[in-house]
């Protein structure tokens, strides 16, 4: 897919992976609309990178569903490519007793995605829409006792994208999901994660921007192995995992 001169809408643009993807999109000659609640941080990033003429910063709250239609209507340009990278994390012990935190993950990872992406794909006047990419997680592959609430929100997002891919096939709009392992990012800072499995945001950003011609994309050979093992593992063995 030719990227030059394409308009890319990045939802959740303040995430570390999204920022690395924006750098690559600009390198390829794209025009980017970076949307997030963190306007000040995004503006600082854009100025630091010297992207002020190539990136438009817009306010977007994934959880404010009633604002999504107006947000889309007011975009300076309609997108050719959409990246949904919004994220929020509560560890499972907290999420089990903190409904607000659990619900926030559901709203950010699933409800907000369905809300805004449905609006985007229902705009039949935007005949230039070509691709939708969602940043999901390996945590959504199988339910595990250590992170099943977070994982369930990512699983729901992945299944939504899978169905959306089929729905949009007649319109020749491709849909892809990035099923990522552990990413070194703001969201995982302070967590006790194995160093040998950590992936850099810039590494994840490459398959986001230069998307292979398949639905499920698992960056990193170690994580591809883990993904396939998890998919095939009997439930009685999954139950013994942390």
N, C-alpha and C positions, 0 to 999 in steps of 0.2 A: 504493500500500500504506500503510495506516494504521500509523504507527510507535509511537504513544503506548501505553505499558504493555507493549511487547514486551521480551522478554529477549534480549540480544545477547551472544554469546560471541565475544570478540576473541582470536584466537590469534596470538602474536607482538605483543602489545599495547604493547611498548616502542618499536616503530618510530615514526618521526615521523608517517607517514601514519595509522597506527593511533590515535595520540594525538589527532590532529585529528578523526578519525572519531568517537572517543569523545565529544569535546566536542559534536559535532552530534547524536549519539544521545541524550545527556543533555538537550540543548536540546529535542529532540522528545518527551521524556518517557519514554525507555526506561530499562530496568534493564540494567546492563552487568556482565559478568564479564570482567575483564581478566586474561589469562593470559600469563605470560612467565617466563623464567629470571631476569629482572632485577627481582626483587621489591622491592628497596630503591628503585630508580629509579621504579618504578610507584607505590609508596606515596607517595613524595615528590610525584609528579605529581598524584595523586588529592587529597592534602591541599592542595597549592598551588591547585588548581582549586576546592576546596570540594565535591568529589564523594563525600565519605566515606559518605553515606547512599545513594548511587545506584550506586556501583561496588564490586564485590567483587573483590579481587585474589587470584589463585590462581597457584601455581607450575606451570609447564608447560615441559617440555623436548621440543621437536619431534624430537630425535634419540634420545630414550630411549623407544623403541617399546614396550618391555615395561611401561611405566608408563601408557600411554595409556588402557587400559580402566579402570583404577582412577581415573585423573584424571576421566574422564567420569562414572563411577559416583558419584563424590563431589561433583559439582557441586551447588551449593546450589539451582539451578534449571536445568531443561532449556531449551535455547535455542529461540527462534523464528527467529533470524537468526544465522548463523555467518560471521565474517570471518577468513580465513586470510591473515595479513600477515607471517609470519616470513620473515626474510631473512638472507643471509650472502654476502659477496663476497670472492673472491680474483681478482686480475687474471690474465689468461690466461697470461702468462709464468711467474708463480708457480705457477699451477694445473697447468701442464704438467710441472713437476718436483716438485711437492708433492702427493702422492696424498692425504694427510690433508686438505689444504685442498680439493681437488677433491671428495673423498668427503663432506666437511662440507656443501658446497653441494648435493650430491645428496640428502643426508639432510634438510636443512632445507627445500629448495624442493619436493622431490618425495616422497621416501620418507615423511617425517614427515607430510606433508599427506595422502597416501593412507592412512596408518595411522589417523590420528585422524578423518579425514572418513568413512572406511568405518565406523568404530565409531559415529559419530554417525548416519549414515543407516540403519544396520542396527537402530537402536533404534526399532522400530515402535510402541513404547508412547508415544513422544513425537509425538503427533498434531499438536502445535502447530508443528513445524518447517516453515518457509515459504520460507526463502531461504538460499543459500550464495554467498558472494562470495570470489573469490581474487585476490590482488594479484600479477599476473605482470609481464612486461616485454616491450618491443618487441625486446629482444635475442633473444627466442625465436622471432621470426618467420622469420628466415633465418639460416643458419650463416655467420658472418663470422670471418675469421682472427684478429681482435683480441679476441674474447670468446666463442668457440664453446663452451667448457666451461660457463661460467656460462649462456650462452644455451640450451644443450641442456637444462639442468635446468629452466629456465623454460618451454621448449617442451614438455617432458614434462608439467609441471604443467598447462599450458593444454590439452593433449590429454586429460589425465585429466578435467579439468573439463568438457570438451566431451562426453565419453562419459557422465559422471555426470549431466549435464543431460538427456540422452536417457533414461537409466536412471530418473531421478526424475520424468520427465514424467507418468506415470500417477498419481503421488501429488500432483500439483499443487505440487511444490516447485521453485522457480526457481533456476537456477544461472547465475552471471555471472562473467566474468573481466575484470579491469581490466588492459589492456595499456598500461603506462605507459612514457613516455620517461624522460629524465634528471630525477631528482628531487633537489632540494636537501635533503640529509639527512645523518645521521651516516655512513651507509654510503658515500656518494659524496664525503665531505669529503676534500680533498687530491687528488682526481682532476682531470686537465686536461680539463674539459668545456666546450663552447661556451656562454657565458652566455646567448645569445639563445634557447637551447633548454631552459634550466633551468625546471622547474616547481616551485612551492611545494607542500609537503605538504597545506596547507589546500585548495589547488585540486584535488588528486587526491581528497581526502576527500569532496568534494561528490558526485561520481558514485558513490562507494562507498556512501554513505548514501542518497542519492536516486537509486537505480539505475534507469536507463532500461530499457525493456521489450525488451531484446535481450541476446544472450549476450556478444558482444565489445564492450567499451567502451574507446575510445582517447581519453583526455582531451587537449584542446588541439588547435586547428586545424592547427598546423604538424605535430604528430605524426600527425594523421590522414592528412595528405598523405604523410608519410614512410612510414607503415604501408602505404598503398595502393601506393606506388611499389615498396617492398620486396617486396610480395606478387606484383607483376606483372613485376618485373625479371628478364630472362634470367639464367641461372646464370653465363654467361661474364662478365656485367657485375658480378654479385654478387662474383665471385672477385677483382675489382679493387678492391673496397671495403676500407677499413682494418679 
